[in-house]
Amino acid sequence: MTQRLKLEPSPISQTHVDKVFSPVCRCATRAAHIDFSIRHSDHLRIVVRTPSGPTVIADKDFPKGMVHVQWDGHGVPDGVYYAVVHLQRAQRTIDLPNPIRVDTVKPTIARVSLARDCTTTLSRYRISEPAHALLFVNGERRIRTYYTVKRGKFAYAGRLTAKTRLVLRARDVAGNLSPPAKISSL
């Protein structure tokens, strides 16, 4: 029987679990998405292990194919959690190996330097954790850095006047948005 189980394909495949999310942000990453495919229809009980005990995400019949569920993570402290899938008819329990990290801490961003020439303004910044830097000009987002880094720089080539309001913010991979850091123009 053990040999047969070794050779039998897993009842779950194509697993995708969000790596990090923030249940307190008002953004697309406010819940963790857990997606996988099941080979046969079954009654699934999907839970996430938490310090206060398992949190049930789903407990119902699913047809053969893709399963899509979400975990909102409300009420749990920041940390790493794992989802567990129990297939009732197949009488199997599978721990999904993909960790889910809950992060509710907002990053902080600070301007290190600001230099201006005839056509561009170069800003250097420092962030408390790897995050995207965002530049807002008069309330409108103009720049979002491609990479999530702790230190960086960007150039803004837009027109600046004495009334221009420049604000620097950071958004971490969980979706948390830093408080604004005002930049005084030159």
Salt bridges, closest charged atoms under 4 A:
GLU8 OE1 - ARG4 NH1 3.42
ASP35 OD1 - HIS68 ND1 2.98
ASP59 OD1 - HIS43 NE2 2.72
ASP59 OD2 - ARG45 NH1 3.22
ASP61 OD1 - HIS43 ND1 3.03
ASP61 OD1 - ARG89 NH2 3.14
ASP95 OD2 - ARG49 NH2 2.56
ASP103 OD2 - ARG101 NH1 3.71
GLU140 OE2 - ARG142 NE 3.61
